[in-house]
Structure formats: C-alpha cells, structure tokens
C-alpha cells in the first residue's frame, strides 16, 4: 500500500476575488485545509491579483493553512511579511534570490515550512546544496504569471522533471515534498502523481474547471490521484 499523502492546494487566484471569504469557506467545506496563495509583485510576473493587506485580512477569516508562493524580484520583504502573517509554508523563487540559504534559514527559524520554487527551464542541479533545507520544492510547469493565457500549455518535460526530482530526493534520503503548479489538470494529474508529485496546486483546469461544481471537480481530482497512485498510467 502507498503511504504517500497527496495534498490538493486550491489556488486563491482562481477563487471569486470579489467574494473571497465565502469562496474560501466553500473550498474549506470540501475538506481541504491547504490554500495556495500567490504573492506577486507585478514585476517578476506580469500580474498582481492580491495585495498583502487583502491576504492578511483573509488570514483572519479562515482556518485554512496558507501555502504561500512568492513570485517577486525582492524576496526578503515578502518573506518577512508572510512570516508575520503566520503562513504555514513560504516558497520563493531560486531565480530571484541572491541569498537562498539565508532566506531558507529565515523561514525555518520562524518555525514555518520553507520551500524553493523553480521556473520550468531551471535545472534541478541548482538544488544541489540546498535541497536538505527544503521542506518542499515547487516546480512551475508553465511560465510564472501566464496562467491567464489559456493557450499556454504545460511544458512537455513536466512529468520527467518531477520524476528526476523524486529520484534526487530519494537518493539523498530526504523527506522533501514535491509541489507542482501550472495546468495541473484532470488529464495530467495521474502522470504527475505517478512521477512523484505530493502537492497539487489546483486551478482552472481541475478544481475550478467550468461547467461543474467544486464538489464534482474535487471528486474527479481524487479519482485521478488514485489512478496515479495505484494504476499504471498510460
């Protein structure tokens, strides 16, 4: 039997941003406890859906754990803000940090989980010395901030990169979890889970897919996760 626990982390960007509190309550009612919160500076990524004050207010209205993904040119300010907020996990991009080790230590000393995010084309070799410090590695499977472009497809090497990272983690005997973000769809979930993904960021191609209720989409996601865990993925 598989002991792996697969978490679904709904993306706040796909919720009803004009009715955030009720939208998040609806997600929580599905039995999900992890909320993926993108903190974007509008510079690293060409969008800025939520401001810090909005995120702070939302934190007081829900019991969900905040899985924060910082997409910014300057990480330290946002890391400090999210530590004060009491996030569950803080992930920042390797590509924009000159002080990766320091920032990981900063998060971990605060008693929070620390993660590193990689853009699609960033090689796993960049993780060589810092992987033991990472509770999670988040693999972007589309280019950051372009989710609104519906023609943007998941990179062709998505599952291969997840599998390569899983082998790297296992070879080092670590418990680091793999999070995947970007077009994590009903179609791609079995393959990503089979390859070794532990946390699925759910957006417009899965939990928030149009034409079905959140409940129906959650049930379908669960079925596809089970396929990835227990069946041969074709």
C-alpha positions in Angstrom: 0.0 0.0 0.0 1.1 3.5 -0.7 1.8 5.7 2.3 2.1 8.9 0.3 -0.3 11.6 1.1 -1.3 13.7 -1.8 -2.5 17.2 -0.9 -4.7 19.4 -3.0 -3.8 23.1 -2.7 -6.5 25.3 -4.4 -5.1 28.4 -5.9 -6.6 31.6 -4.4 -6.2 33.3 -7.8 -8.9 31.1 -9.2 -11.4 31.8 -6.5 -14.0 34.6 -6.7 -11.8 37.5 -5.8 -14.8 39.8 -5.2 -16.2 37.3 -2.6 -13.0 35.9 -1.2 -14.2 35.0 2.2 -17.3 33.0 1.0 -15.2 31.5 -1.8 -12.6 30.2 0.6 -15.2 28.9 3.0 -16.7 26.9 0.1 -13.2 25.4 -0.6 -12.8 24.6 3.1 -16.1 22.9 3.2 -14.7 20.3 0.7 -12.5 19.1 3.5 -9.4 20.8 2.1 -7.1 22.6 4.5 -4.3 23.9 2.3 -4.7 27.2 0.4 -2.2 28.2 -2.3 -1.6 31.9 -2.1 0.4 33.6 -4.8 2.2 36.8 -3.7 3.1 38.6 -6.9 5.0 41.9 -7.2 3.8 42.6 -10.8 7.4 42.7 -11.9 8.7 39.2 -11.7 5.4 38.1 -13.1 3.1 40.3 -15.2 0.1 40.1 -12.8 -0.8 41.1 -9.3 -4.0 39.5 -8.2 -3.9 40.2 -4.4 -2.3 42.8 -2.2 -0.6 41.9 1.1 -3.4 43.7 3.2 -6.0 41.6 1.4 -4.1 38.4 2.2 -3.7 39.5 5.9 -7.4 40.1 6.2 -8.3 36.8 4.6 -6.0 35.0 7.1 -8.2 36.2 10.0 -11.3 34.8 8.3 -10.3 31.2 7.6 -8.6 28.3 9.4 -7.0 27.1 6.2 -3.2 26.8 6.1 -1.6 29.3 3.8 0.8 27.7 1.3 2.5 31.0 0.1 4.3 31.2 -3.2 6.3 34.4 -3.6 6.9 35.5 -7.2 9.0 38.6 -6.8 12.3 40.2 -7.6 12.9 41.1 -4.0 12.1 38.2 -1.7 13.1 39.3 1.8 10.4 41.9 2.3 7.7 39.5 1.3 9.2 36.6 3.3 9.2 38.8 6.4 5.6 39.9 5.8 4.4 36.3 5.4 6.3 35.2 8.5 4.4 37.8 10.5 1.2 36.7 8.8 1.7 33.2 10.2 1.8 31.3 6.9 2.1 27.5 7.0 4.7 27.3 4.3 6.7 30.0 2.4 8.1 29.2 -1.0 10.2 31.7 -3.0 12.0 31.5 -6.4 15.6 30.4 -6.7 16.0 32.5 -9.8 15.5 35.8 -7.9 17.3 35.2 -4.7 21.0 36.1 -4.1 20.8 34.7 -0.6 18.9 31.4 -0.9 20.5 29.8 2.2 19.8 32.8 4.4 16.2 33.1 3.3 15.5 29.4 3.8 17.0 29.6 7.3 15.0 32.7 8.0 11.7 30.9 7.3 12.8 27.7 9.2 13.9 29.7 12.3 10.4 31.1 12.4 9.0 27.6 12.7 7.4 27.6 9.3 7.9 25.2 6.4 10.4 26.5 3.7 10.3 25.9 0.0 12.1 26.7 -3.2 10.3 27.3 -6.5 11.9 26.6 -9.9 10.8 28.0 -13.2 10.2 25.4 -15.9 13.7 25.6 -17.5 15.7 25.9 -14.3 17.8 22.7 -13.9 17.5 20.6 -10.8 21.3 20.8 -10.4 20.7 24.2 -8.9 19.3 22.5 -5.8 22.4 20.5 -5.0 23.5 22.2 -1.8 20.1 23.5 -0.5 17.8 20.5 -1.0 18.3 19.3 2.6 17.0 22.7 3.8 13.8 22.5 1.7 10.6 21.1 3.1 9.2 21.5 -0.4 10.3 22.1 -3.9 7.7 23.7 -6.1 8.1 23.0 -9.8 6.5 25.5 -12.1 5.1 23.6 -15.1 4.2 26.8 -17.0 6.0 30.1 -17.0 5.1 32.2 -14.0 2.2 34.6 -14.4 1.0 33.4 -17.7 -1.9 31.3 -16.4 -4.4 33.8 -17.8 -3.2 32.9 -21.3 -5.4 29.8 -21.9 -3.2 28.8 -24.8 -0.2 28.4 -22.5 0.4 24.6 -22.2 2.2 22.7 -19.5 5.8 22.1 -20.5 6.4 18.8 -22.3 9.0 17.7 -19.8 6.8 18.3 -16.7 6.5 14.6 -15.6 10.1 13.9 -16.4 11.3 16.8 -14.2 9.0 15.6 -11.3 10.4 12.1 -11.7 14.0 13.3 -11.8 13.4 15.4 -8.7 11.8 12.4 -6.9 14.9 10.3 -7.7 17.2 13.1 -6.4 15.2 13.4 -3.1 15.1 9.6 -2.6 18.9 9.3 -3.4 19.7 11.8 -0.6 17.3 10.1 1.8 15.2 13.3 2.3 11.6 13.9 3.1 11.3 16.9 0.8 7.9 17.1 -0.8 7.3 17.9 -4.5 4.7 20.6 -5.3 3.5 21.1 -8.9 1.9 24.3 -10.2 0.6 25.2 -13.7 -2.1 23.4 -15.7 -2.3 20.6 -13.2 -5.4 19.3 -15.0 -7.6 16.2 -14.7 -5.7 14.8 -17.6 -2.2 15.4 -16.2 -2.8 14.5 -12.5 -2.3 10.7 -12.8 1.0 11.1 -14.6 2.3 13.8 -12.2 1.3 11.8 -9.1 2.9 8.6 -10.6 6.1 10.6 -11.2 6.2 11.6 -7.6 4.2 14.8 -7.0 2.9 15.3 -3.4 1.1 18.6 -3.6 -1.1 19.6 -6.5 -1.9 23.3 -7.0 -5.4 23.2 -8.3 -6.7 25.9 -10.6 -8.9 26.4 -13.7 -8.1 23.0 -15.3 -9.1 21.0 -12.2 -10.9 22.1 -9.1 -12.1 25.4 -10.6 -13.0 23.9 -14.0 -16.1 25.5 -15.5 -19.4 23.6 -16.0 -19.1 21.5 -12.9 -19.4 22.2 -9.2 -16.4 22.3 -6.8 -17.7 19.1 -5.3 -17.8 17.3 -8.6 -14.4 18.6 -9.6 -12.9 17.5 -6.2 -14.3 14.0 -6.7 -12.8 13.8 -10.1 -9.4 15.0 -8.8 -9.5 12.4 -6.1 -10.2 9.7 -8.7 -7.3 10.9 -10.9 -5.0 11.0 -7.9 -5.9 7.4 -7.1 -5.1 6.4 -10.6 -1.7 7.9 -10.3 -1.0 6.1 -7.1 -2.4 2.7 -7.8 -2.7 2.1 -11.5 -0.4 2.1 -14.5 -0.7 5.4 -16.2 -0.7 5.0 -19.9 
